[in-house]
Amino acid sequence: MITISHLTKSFTDPDGSVLQVLKDVNCVINPGEVITVIGPSGSGKSTLLKALNLLDPPTGGSIIFDGEDILAKGYPVHKMRQRVGMVFQDFNLFGHMTVLENVIYAPCKIKKMDIAQAREMGLTLLRKVGLMEKADAYPSSLSGGQKQRVAIARCLAMEPEVILFDEPTSSLDPTMVGEVLSVIRHLAKDGMTMLIVTHEMKFARDVSTRIFYMQDGVIYEDGTPEQIFETPRRSATKAFVQRIRKAVFEVGSHDFDFLNMESHIRQFCIKYNIAEKSDNALVLCKKVVRNIMSDYFPMTIRITHSELSEVTALDFMVENLDKSPLEGADPARVEEIRSLCHKIIEEPTSRGFRVKLLI
């Protein structure tokens, strides 16, 4: 469907310096593929999508869409925009229009679709994204997740052959991410060709047929989800997909601000979509610190979460300790801790000893 060859994009700063965002991008996109584009910030992911939709025309290279070079002089850009839809981080809905009016505006304006036919199609699309009852509501009354689902329906209204998603969940509260990802999953099952820039690693693994890992303006690695996440060929890819999110607290005494730590642990769990684990994590923290390790200050408490394996852990680390603090603890209290987590790991470190709880 799309062949990208030696694509480049550079920007010139006011001082005359040149920043090259895309350096040499090459790939083939086949009909029905769902390709997620992952990589660190500044690697060119969003710029690649905007280049494909000619929102930010490339500096060099070629994009062949069904045998036509869309970068050729005189190519009708409006034709490309109808074939390739785009959903942005920000919803960009018209605030003075109802949800249904937002969805049908482009088909009526650009395609000259009959208003009755457009309304019927719009209602069908709103039903598809779970927002039929909001047809006559205004965007100001919607949540962020609902607004993004309206934006997806609006994109579908133009019947695109390809949809580009530029971090569609990054502007959302974590509690609303799931509803948008669910709609995208349904589109994938329907066979829609999609390119999705995302930081949601589990979603990328679940929904994709291919994954591009971008770094330094190039597609650094291209493979199946299994290859990228389980056996990446390049070390930079491996380091990125296996990244661990963490929050660390240094606890010096019983006078430590535990309420502040509890607040940060809750925020951590919400941010990384594991809010359901927060209560258990806080209960374990209290019981371990107060009932089992109350004599082991100072200590370091760390909560970690792997986006790929979905393993969340609480670490309690004490320096200059050569045995597990659980050895001298009340067995009943240790058993209570064991019943509240999946596994307890006791292990020496280079500086002391660590008790790790998998939750």
C-alpha positions in Angstrom: 0.0 0.0 0.0 2.7 2.5 1.0 6.4 2.4 0.3 8.6 4.9 2.0 12.2 5.4 0.7 15.0 7.5 2.1 12.6 9.9 3.8 14.2 12.9 5.5 12.9 15.9 7.3 14.9 18.8 8.7 14.1 22.1 10.3 16.1 25.3 10.2 16.3 27.3 13.4 16.2 31.1 13.4 20.0 31.1 14.0 20.5 29.1 10.8 21.3 25.8 12.4 19.7 22.7 10.9 18.0 20.0 12.9 17.5 16.8 11.1 14.5 14.9 12.7 14.1 12.2 10.1 17.4 11.0 8.6 16.8 8.0 6.3 13.4 6.3 6.9 12.7 3.2 4.7 9.7 0.8 5.1 6.8 -0.8 3.3 3.3 -0.7 4.8 0.9 -3.4 3.6 -2.9 -3.3 3.7 -4.5 -4.4 7.0 -1.3 -4.0 9.0 -1.3 -2.5 12.4 2.1 -0.9 13.0 2.9 0.7 16.3 5.8 3.1 16.4 7.7 3.2 19.7 10.9 4.9 20.8 12.2 7.7 23.1 11.0 11.2 22.9 12.6 13.2 20.0 13.2 10.1 17.8 11.0 11.3 15.0 7.8 9.2 15.6 5.2 12.0 15.3 7.2 13.7 12.5 7.0 10.5 10.5 3.2 10.4 10.8 2.8 14.1 9.9 5.1 13.5 6.9 2.9 10.6 5.7 -0.2 12.8 5.9 1.7 15.8 4.3 0.9 17.9 7.3 4.6 18.5 7.6 6.0 17.7 4.1 9.3 15.8 4.1 12.5 17.4 3.0 13.6 14.5 0.8 12.8 10.9 -0.2 9.7 9.5 -1.6 6.3 8.1 -0.4 4.6 5.9 -2.9 0.9 5.3 -2.2 -0.7 2.7 -4.4 1.8 3.4 -7.1 1.6 7.2 -6.9 4.3 9.4 -5.5 2.5 11.7 -3.2 5.5 14.0 -2.9 5.5 14.7 -6.7 4.9 18.2 -7.7 1.2 18.8 -8.4 -0.1 15.8 -6.4 -3.5 16.8 -5.0 -2.9 17.0 -1.3 -6.7 16.9 -0.5 -6.8 13.5 -2.2 -4.2 12.2 0.2 -6.0 13.7 3.2 -9.2 11.8 2.3 -7.4 8.5 2.0 -5.2 8.9 5.1 -7.0 10.0 8.3 -5.2 11.2 11.4 -6.1 11.3 15.1 -4.1 13.7 17.2 -3.1 13.9 20.9 -5.5 16.9 21.3 -9.1 16.2 20.2 -9.6 19.5 18.1 -13.4 19.2 18.3 -15.6 22.2 17.3 -16.9 23.4 20.6 -20.0 25.1 19.1 -21.1 21.9 17.3 -22.8 18.8 18.8 -21.0 15.5 18.8 -22.9 14.3 15.8 -22.3 17.6 13.9 -18.6 17.3 14.6 -18.6 13.8 13.1 -20.5 14.6 9.9 -19.1 18.1 9.2 -16.2 16.9 6.9 -18.3 14.4 4.8 -20.9 17.1 4.2 -18.4 19.9 3.5 -15.8 18.0 1.5 -17.6 15.0 0.1 -20.9 16.9 -0.3 -22.8 14.0 1.3 -26.5 14.3 1.7 -27.3 15.5 5.3 -29.7 12.7 6.0 -27.3 10.1 4.8 -24.5 11.7 6.8 -26.5 11.7 10.0 -27.3 8.0 9.5 -23.6 7.2 9.0 -22.6 9.5 11.9 -25.0 7.7 14.3 -23.6 4.4 13.2 -20.1 5.5 13.9 -21.0 6.9 17.3 -22.6 3.6 18.1 -19.3 1.9 17.0 -17.3 4.0 19.5 -19.9 3.6 22.3 -21.2 7.2 22.2 -24.6 7.0 20.5 -26.3 8.6 23.5 -24.0 11.6 23.3 -25.0 12.5 19.7 -26.7 15.7 20.7 -24.2 16.7 23.5 -21.5 19.3 23.2 -17.8 18.5 23.6 -17.6 20.6 26.8 -19.8 18.0 28.5 -17.6 15.1 27.6 -14.6 13.5 29.4 -11.2 13.4 27.7 -11.7 9.7 26.7 -15.1 10.5 25.2 -13.7 13.4 23.2 -11.0 11.2 21.8 -13.6 8.6 20.8 -15.5 11.3 19.0 -12.3 12.3 17.2 -11.9 8.7 16.1 -15.5 8.6 14.8 -14.9 11.9 13.0 -11.9 10.4 11.3 -13.8 7.2 10.3 -16.5 9.4 8.7 -14.2 10.2 5.8 -13.8 6.4 5.1 -10.0 6.5 5.1 -7.9 3.6 3.9 -5.2 4.3 6.6 -5.5 5.9 10.0 -2.5 7.5 11.7 -2.8 7.8 15.5 -0.3 10.3 17.1 -0.2 9.3 20.8 -4.0 9.2 21.1 -3.9 8.6 24.9 -1.2 11.0 26.0 -3.5 13.8 26.9 -5.9 11.6 28.9 -6.3 10.8 32.5 -5.0 7.3 33.1 -8.5 6.1 34.0 -9.7 7.0 30.5 -6.9 5.4 28.5 -8.6 2.0 28.3 -11.7 3.1 26.6 -9.8 4.7 23.7 -7.4 1.7 23.3 -10.5 -0.6 23.2 -11.9 1.3 20.2 -8.5 1.0 18.4 -8.4 -2.7 19.2 -11.8 -3.1 17.5 -10.6 -1.2 14.4 -7.6 -3.6 14.3 -9.9 -6.6 14.3 -11.9 -5.0 11.5 -8.8 -5.0 9.3 -8.1 -1.2 9.3 -4.6 -0.3 8.3 -3.1 1.8 11.1 0.1 3.4 12.2 0.0 4.2 15.9 2.6 6.2 17.9 2.2 5.2 21.5 4.0 4.8 24.8 1.6 2.0 25.9 3.9 -1.0 25.6 1.4 -3.7 26.5 -1.1 -2.2 24.1 1.6 -2.1 21.4 2.4 -5.8 22.0 -1.2 -6.9 22.0 -2.6 -5.0 19.0 0.2 -4.8 16.5 1.2 -6.9 13.6 4.5 -5.1 13.3 6.4 -2.7 15.5 8.9 0.1 14.5 11.4 1.1 17.1 12.6 4.5 16.2 15.8 6.2 17.4 17.8 9.1 16.1 15.5 9.7 13.2 15.6 6.2 11.7 13.6 3.0 12.0 16.2 1.4 14.2 14.4 -2.0 14.3 11.4 -3.4 12.5 9.8 -6.7 13.6 6.9 -8.6 15.0 5.8 -7.9 18.5 7.3 -11.2 19.6 10.6 -10.4 18.1 10.8 -6.8 19.4 9.6 -7.6 22.9 11.1 -11.0 23.4 14.3 -11.2 21.2 15.2 -7.7 20.0 18.3 -7.8 17.8 19.7 -4.5 19.0 20.7 -3.5 22.4 19.0 -0.1 22.3 15.7 -1.7 21.5 16.1 -4.2 24.3 16.9 -1.4 26.8 13.8 0.6 25.7 11.2 -2.2 25.9 12.5 -3.6 29.2 12.5 -0.3 30.9 11.3 -0.3 34.5 9.2 2.5 36.1 10.2 3.3 39.7 9.7 5.6 42.6 12.3 5.6 45.5 11.9 6.7 49.1 14.7 7.0 51.7 13.3 6.3 55.1 15.6 7.5 57.9 13.5 6.9 61.0 10.0 6.3 62.5 9.5 10.1 62.0 9.6 9.8 58.2 6.6 11.4 56.4 4.8 8.2 55.6 1.7 10.1 54.5 3.7 11.8 51.7 5.1 8.4 50.6 1.6 6.9 50.5 0.4 9.8 48.3 3.3 9.3 45.9 2.7 5.6 45.7 -1.0 6.2 44.8 0.1 8.7 42.1 2.6 6.2 40.8 0.0 3.5 40.5 -2.5 5.8 38.7 0.1 7.1 36.3 1.1 3.6 35.1 -2.4 2.2 35.0 -2.1 -0.1 38.0 -4.4 1.8 40.3 -6.0 -1.5 41.4 -2.7 -2.4 43.1 -2.3 0.8 45.2 -4.3 -0.3 48.2 -2.4 -3.6 48.5 0.9 -1.8 48.0 0.2 0.6 50.9 -1.0 -2.1 53.2 2.2 -4.1 52.6 4.3 -1.0 53.1 2.8 -0.4 56.5 2.9 -4.0 57.7 6.5 -4.5 56.6 7.8 -1.2 58.0 5.9 -1.2 61.3 5.6 -4.9 62.1 8.6 -6.6 60.6 11.4 -4.1 59.8 10.8 -1.5 62.4 14.3 -2.0 63.8 16.1 -1.6 60.4 16.4 2.1 59.8 17.6 3.7 57.6 16.1 1.8 54.7 15.3 2.4 51.1 11.7 1.6 49.9 11.2 1.3 46.1 8.1 0.5 44.1 8.8 -0.6 40.5 6.6 -1.6 37.6 7.6 -3.3 34.3 5.3 -2.2 31.5 6.2 -5.2 29.5 5.8 -8.0 32.1 3.3 -6.1 34.1 5.2 -7.1 37.3 4.9 -4.7 40.2 7.3 -5.0 43.1 8.0 -3.4 46.5 11.6 -3.5 47.5 12.8 -2.9 51.1 16.6 -2.5 51.2 18.9 -2.1 54.2 22.6 -1.4 54.0 25.3 -3.3 55.9 23.0 -6.3 56.6 24.1 -9.8 55.8 20.9 -11.7 56.4 17.2 -11.3 55.7 15.3 -9.2 58.3 12.5 -11.8 57.9 14.5 -14.4 59.8 14.0 -12.9 63.2 10.4 -11.6 62.6 7.2 -13.1 64.0 6.4 -16.0 61.7 2.7 -15.2 61.8 3.3 -11.6 60.6 5.6 -12.9 57.8 2.9 -15.4 56.8 0.4 -12.5 56.7 2.7 -10.6 54.3 3.1 -13.7 52.2 -0.7 -14.0 51.9 -0.9 -10.5 50.5 1.6 -10.8 47.7 2.4 -13.2 44.9 5.9 -13.9 46.0 8.6 -12.9 48.5 12.2 -12.7 47.3 15.0 -12.4 49.9 18.4 -11.6 48.4 21.7 -10.1 49.4 22.9 -7.0 47.5 26.3 -5.4 47.0 25.6 -3.0 49.9 23.3 -5.0 52.2 20.1 -7.1 51.9 16.8 -6.7 50.0 13.3 -8.0 50.6 11.2 -7.9 47.4 7.5 -8.4 47.3 5.8 -9.1 44.0 2.3 -7.7 44.1 
